[in-house]
Amino acid sequence: MSEITIHLHLEPLEEGGYVATSPDVPGLVAQGRNMTETVEIAQGLARKIVESCIEHGDPIPPALVGLEPDKPAVDLRVPVGMP
């Protein structure tokens, strides 16, 4: 299994929790109780979107095409909650 990084945009919700969207994966909208849960849900949803594209013959989002198994390490930006 290959891995790739995607950009996630997290926003706090008025009623509590967070929602994540991604400019790299159209249609990705994930909601969770906290940032960690929201990111985990978004990761799983991104996988399911790719699987659905493959299964139905739809184009895979460009940010997820051309995975190279020998890619070097990548840098990630991850949210950190502040008190």
N, C-alpha and C positions, 0 to 999 in steps of 0.2 A: 504494500500500500504506500502510495506517495502522499506527501503532505505539501500544502501550499498555504500561504498566509493571505488573508483577505482583510480589508479595512472594515471595521465595525463602527457605527455611530450609536452611542448609548445616550439615552435621555431619561431623566427621572420623570416619573408620572405623578400627577397631583395626588392620586389616590394611594400612592406608595408603589414601590417596585420600579422597574426600568423597562424600556423598550429599546430594542436594537434593530437597526436597518443596516444595509450594506450597499455602497455605490458599486461594489464589484459583483454583487449577486442580486440582480433584479428580482423582486418578489420576496426577498428575505425580510421577514418581520418576526421578531422573537420577543416574548415578554416573560419576565421572571420577577421573583420577589427581591432579589439583590443582583449586584453586578455579576458576580460569579455564576449564579444560576442562569442569568440572561445570556452570558457568553457561551456557556455550555449548550444551552438550547439552540443558539444561533449556529454553533459548530455542527450539531446534529442536523439541523434544518438545511444548512448549506450542502451537506453530504446527500441528503434526500433529494434536494433540487437537482443535483448532478445526476443521481441515479435515475430520477424521473425523465430528465432530458435524454439520457442514453436509452432508456426503455422505450420512449415514445418517438425517438428519432429527431428530437428537437435540438437546436443548436445549444451547445454548452456555453454559459457566460464566458466572454473572452478572457477575463481574469483567471479563469480556471482551466484554460486550454494550454496545451504544450508543457505539461508537467515533465520535468526531467528528473529521473531517479538519482542522478549524481550531482544534483544542485548543491552548492556550498551552503553553509549555515546562513540563516536569515535573522534579521533583527525584528523584534515585535514591539508594538506599543500596547500596553495593557493598562486598564484602569485600576487605580488604587483608591479605595474609599478613604476619605479624610474625616477625622472626628470634628 
